[in-house]
Amino acid sequence: MEPNGVCVYDEGGRKTTLLTPPVMWGLAWAADDAVWVAGGPTFRDRSLYLVTPTRPPQEVYRDLASISVQDASRDGRLLLHHGFERMGVRAKPPGEDSERELGVFSWSWVADLTADGAQLLAVEGNGPGRAAGAAMYVRPTRGGPAVRLGEGSPLALSPDGKWVLVDPPGEPPRLIVTPTGPGESHALPGHRFETIDSAWFLEEGQLLVDAAVTGERSRAYLLAPSGGEPRPVTPEGIVSIRGSYRDGSVMGAGPDGTLARYPLRGGDPQPVAARLPTGTRALRASGDGRFVFVGRSGMPYHIDRLEIATGRSTPWKAVRPDDVTGSIDVRTTALSADGEAYAYTYGRYFQDLYLVESLRP
């Protein structure tokens, strides 16, 4: 299995691509040089295929639940995992002590919060990123109906909650700013990004986008609301930290955890004494500029505060759903500027293991 699909190599090293589903969930050798593959166009739309070097892929089985190939025997028996998966969103509104369930349907992911934590931006669909059929919603964190804004993958919510930066369906990646209320959407022309990882609004209406062009690693780019050629702010491999804009510069994090401030107008970076602890990722800077909130994977999901001036990291909060049955991870998180409000995406998985016999194309 390779990034571009399921491939086989003959004795001379020649490669044959057998199947290229966007999402794959396991494979196993069958008899007669065939391969069983579970995959499909999205995270939730999965089929079981039998593929060989000499015939087109054959879809053998399709199910509304998730399926994944675990193993296969030479006599044709298959070990399949079969189950139901859900993604939910929980949020703690500002000024309240308890969390609320704020998912839209059964596959919701949090994308962002307003600076005050009063509004939540979510995507309902097949996962974050450029998933086909994904729809975006805004919803009050204190409860209330979810308002559908349209299709696309939302990247950022403006601090006042009036605008959303969207990567709409289609190729190549594009950027559109759309209102959450009355108003008209407008495109941001001029960029040539191959991938877009994340983005956030600066105080002055400009946008900072962590993205990559062909042949390069992700870096932070400054975009004007009217579009135009993006201006690189950080070197390759250095991504921005949300909410870190201060005095004309933003903070960037390297893959080794080093931090520095990068002037938006260019110039030498200013080193920062603090460093991201091993195994953590920066979530955002605090509104007062003193801390960086960092997250550590696990259940519960641990969030610490890294003091920028001293580099001291202290535990801040551990988040998890009240009922952890079937829940093993927290996927995405968002925090308000003061940390008084937060939201997170959690997965819930119910799965069985089946031994399947006599399955034929």
C-alpha positions in Angstrom: 0.0 0.0 0.0 1.5 3.3 -1.1 0.2 6.9 -0.8 -1.2 6.7 -4.4 -2.9 3.4 -4.0 -2.4 -0.4 -3.9 0.6 -1.4 -6.0 2.4 -4.7 -6.8 5.9 -5.2 -8.1 7.1 -8.0 -10.3 10.5 -9.7 -10.1 12.0 -7.0 -12.4 10.8 -4.2 -10.2 8.0 -3.0 -12.5 5.1 -1.5 -10.6 1.4 -2.1 -11.4 -1.2 0.0 -9.6 -4.2 -2.1 -8.7 -6.6 0.3 -7.0 -6.5 4.0 -6.0 -9.3 4.7 -3.6 -8.9 8.0 -1.7 -9.3 6.2 1.6 -8.1 2.7 2.4 -8.7 0.6 5.5 -6.6 -2.5 5.3 -5.6 -5.1 2.8 -4.6 -8.8 2.8 -3.3 -11.2 0.2 -5.8 -13.7 -1.2 -5.3 -16.8 -3.3 -4.1 -16.6 -6.9 -2.1 -13.3 -6.4 -5.3 -11.4 -5.6 -5.6 -8.8 -2.9 -8.6 -8.0 -0.7 -8.8 -4.2 -0.1 -11.3 -2.2 2.1 -11.6 1.4 0.9 -13.8 4.0 -0.7 -14.1 7.6 -1.7 -14.5 8.9 1.8 -13.9 8.0 5.4 -17.4 6.6 5.8 -18.2 5.1 2.4 -16.3 1.8 2.3 -16.5 -1.2 0.1 -14.6 -4.5 0.0 -12.7 -5.0 -3.3 -10.9 -8.0 -4.8 -8.0 -6.7 -7.1 -5.6 -8.5 -9.3 -2.8 -7.4 -11.7 -4.8 -8.7 -14.7 -8.4 -7.6 -14.1 -10.2 -4.4 -13.1 -11.0 -4.1 -9.4 -14.2 -6.0 -8.4 -16.4 -4.5 -5.7 -17.5 -7.6 -3.7 -19.3 -6.1 -0.7 -20.7 -2.7 0.4 -22.1 -1.8 3.8 -23.5 1.2 5.6 -21.2 0.5 8.5 -17.5 0.7 8.5 -15.5 -2.4 7.3 -11.8 -3.1 7.4 -9.7 -6.0 6.3 -7.6 -7.5 9.1 -6.4 -10.8 7.5 -7.2 -13.5 4.9 -6.4 -17.2 4.6 -5.4 -19.1 1.5 -8.7 -21.0 1.6 -10.7 -17.8 1.1 -11.8 -16.9 4.6 -11.6 -13.3 5.7 -11.2 -11.6 9.0 -13.2 -8.4 8.9 -13.8 -5.7 11.4 -17.3 -4.3 11.1 -18.8 -1.5 13.1 -20.2 1.9 13.6 -18.2 5.1 14.1 -19.3 8.5 15.2 -17.6 11.9 15.6 -19.0 14.3 18.2 -18.3 17.8 19.3 -18.4 19.0 22.9 -17.8 22.6 24.1 -17.6 24.5 27.3 -19.2 28.0 26.8 -17.7 31.1 28.5 -18.9 31.6 32.0 -20.2 28.1 32.4 -18.7 25.1 34.3 -20.0 22.2 32.3 -19.7 21.1 28.7 -22.4 20.8 26.1 -22.9 18.3 23.2 -22.9 20.5 20.1 -22.4 18.1 17.2 -24.7 18.6 14.2 -25.4 15.0 13.1 -23.2 11.9 13.5 -19.9 13.0 12.0 -19.1 16.5 13.3 -15.7 18.1 13.7 -14.9 21.4 15.4 -13.0 23.8 13.2 -12.8 27.0 15.2 -14.2 29.3 17.9 -14.7 33.0 18.0 -12.3 35.0 20.2 -14.8 35.2 23.0 -15.9 31.5 22.7 -19.5 32.4 22.1 -19.7 30.9 18.5 -18.6 27.5 17.2 -17.6 26.7 13.7 -18.1 23.0 12.8 -17.9 20.8 9.7 -20.3 17.9 9.3 -19.2 15.4 6.8 -16.4 12.9 6.3 -13.7 14.5 8.3 -11.6 17.7 8.2 -9.7 18.6 5.1 -11.1 18.5 1.5 -13.8 15.9 2.0 -16.5 15.6 -0.6 -19.9 16.6 0.6 -18.7 18.3 3.8 -21.0 21.1 5.1 -20.1 23.9 7.5 -22.2 25.2 10.3 -22.0 27.9 13.0 -23.7 27.4 16.4 -23.8 29.2 19.7 -21.8 27.4 22.3 -24.5 28.1 24.9 -26.9 26.1 22.9 -29.2 26.9 20.0 -29.8 25.8 16.4 -26.9 25.1 14.0 -26.9 27.4 11.0 -25.8 25.8 7.7 -23.5 28.1 5.7 -23.0 25.8 2.7 -20.6 23.2 1.4 -16.8 23.2 1.9 -14.1 22.7 4.5 -14.0 25.7 6.9 -10.6 26.8 7.9 -11.1 29.8 10.2 -13.8 31.9 11.9 -13.1 35.6 12.3 -12.7 36.8 15.9 -16.1 38.6 15.7 -17.8 35.6 14.2 -18.9 37.4 11.1 -16.8 35.7 8.4 -15.5 32.2 7.6 -12.5 31.3 5.5 -13.5 28.3 3.4 -11.8 25.8 1.1 -14.7 24.9 -1.2 -15.2 21.6 -3.1 -13.2 21.1 -6.3 -9.6 21.0 -7.4 -7.2 22.7 -7.0 -7.6 24.2 -3.5 -9.3 27.6 -3.4 -10.1 30.1 -0.7 -13.4 31.9 -0.2 -14.4 34.3 2.6 -18.1 33.9 3.3 -20.4 35.7 5.8 -22.1 34.0 8.7 -25.1 36.3 8.2 -26.3 38.6 5.5 -23.7 39.5 2.8 -21.9 38.1 -0.2 -19.0 35.6 -0.4 -15.8 36.7 -2.3 -12.9 34.6 -3.5 -9.3 35.3 -2.7 -7.5 34.9 -6.0 -3.8 34.8 -6.6 -2.5 31.8 -4.6 -1.2 28.6 -6.0 -1.3 26.3 -3.0 -1.2 22.6 -3.5 -2.3 21.9 0.1 -3.8 24.1 2.8 -3.4 23.0 6.4 -4.8 25.7 8.6 -5.5 29.4 8.7 -6.6 32.2 11.1 -7.7 35.9 10.9 -5.4 38.7 12.1 -6.8 41.7 13.9 -6.5 43.9 10.9 -8.6 41.6 8.6 -5.6 40.0 7.0 -5.3 36.2 6.9 -2.4 33.9 7.8 -2.5 30.6 6.0 -0.3 27.6 6.7 0.0 26.0 3.2 2.4 24.4 0.8 3.1 24.9 -2.9 4.3 22.2 -5.2 7.7 20.8 -4.1 7.8 22.6 -0.8 6.9 22.0 2.8 4.2 24.0 4.6 4.9 27.5 5.8 2.9 30.6 6.9 1.7 33.0 4.2 0.1 36.4 4.6 -3.0 37.0 2.5 -4.8 40.3 2.0 -8.7 40.2 2.0 -8.6 41.4 -1.6 -6.4 38.5 -2.7 -3.2 38.9 -4.6 0.1 37.1 -4.3 0.6 35.6 -0.9 3.7 36.8 1.0 5.8 34.1 2.8 6.2 34.9 6.5 8.1 31.9 7.8 10.6 29.6 6.2 9.6 26.2 4.9 8.6 23.8 7.7 7.8 26.5 10.1 4.0 26.9 10.8 2.3 29.8 12.6 0.7 29.7 16.0 -2.9 30.9 16.0 -3.6 34.1 17.9 0.1 35.0 18.3 0.0 38.3 16.3 1.8 41.0 18.3 3.6 44.2 17.3 3.7 43.3 13.6 5.0 39.7 14.0 3.7 36.2 14.6 5.1 33.2 16.4 6.1 30.2 14.4 6.9 26.6 15.5 9.4 24.3 13.9 9.2 20.5 13.6 11.7 20.2 16.5 9.6 22.4 18.8 11.7 25.6 18.5 9.8 28.9 18.6 10.5 32.3 17.1 8.7 35.5 16.2 8.6 36.3 12.5 7.9 39.9 11.3 5.1 40.1 8.7 7.1 42.6 6.6 10.2 40.5 6.5 13.4 40.6 8.5 15.3 38.4 10.9 13.3 36.2 13.2 13.4 36.9 16.9 14.2 33.7 18.9 12.0 32.7 21.8 13.4 31.0 24.9 10.4 28.7 25.3 10.2 25.4 23.3 7.2 23.1 22.7 7.5 20.0 24.9 8.2 16.8 23.1 5.0 15.1 22.0 2.8 18.2 22.1 1.4 20.6 19.4 0.6 24.3 19.7 -3.1 25.0 19.8 -3.1 28.8 20.1 -1.5 31.7 22.0 -3.3 33.2 24.9 -5.0 36.6 24.4 -2.6 38.4 26.8 0.4 37.0 24.9 1.9 35.3 27.9 1.2 31.6 27.1 0.9 29.1 24.3 -1.7 26.4 24.9 -0.3 23.0 23.9 -2.1 19.7 23.5 -0.9 16.2 24.1 -2.8 13.2 22.5 -4.5 10.7 24.7 -7.8 10.0 26.4 -8.3 12.3 28.2 -6.7 14.9 26.0 -4.2 17.0 28.1 -3.8 20.7 27.5 -0.9 22.6 29.2 0.1 26.2 29.3 3.6 27.0 28.1 4.9 30.3 29.6 6.7 32.1 26.7 9.0 34.1 28.9 10.3 31.2 31.0 9.6 28.1 29.0 7.8 26.6 32.0 4.9 24.2 31.1 2.1 23.6 33.6 -1.0 21.4 33.4 -4.1 23.3 32.6 -7.0 21.0 31.7 -7.8 17.4 30.7 -10.8 17.0 28.4 -12.9 14.0 27.6 -16.6 13.1 27.1 -18.5 12.2 30.2 -19.2 8.8 28.8 -16.0 7.3 27.4 -17.6 4.0 26.2 -16.0 3.3 22.8 -14.2 6.7 22.9 -10.4 6.4 22.5 -9.2 9.8 21.2 -9.7 13.5 20.8 -9.1 14.7 17.3 -9.4 18.5 17.0 -9.5 21.3 19.6 -10.3 25.0 19.6 -9.9 27.5 22.4 -11.0 31.1 23.0 -8.4 33.7 23.5 -8.6 33.6 27.3 -9.1 29.9 27.5 -12.5 30.3 29.3 -14.2 28.5 26.4 -13.1 25.5 24.5 -14.4 22.8 22.1 -13.1 19.5 20.9 -13.9 16.6 18.6 -14.0 13.1 20.0 -14.5 9.8 18.3 -16.7 6.9 19.4 -16.2 3.5 17.9 -18.3 0.3 18.3 -16.8 -2.6 16.4 -17.0 -6.4 16.0 -14.7 -8.9 14.4 -16.2 -11.4 11.9 -14.8 -14.5 10.2 -16.3 -14.5 6.7 -16.4 -17.6 4.6 -17.3 -18.3 1.0 -17.2 -14.7 -0.1 -17.0 -14.5 -3.9 -17.1 -11.7 -6.5 
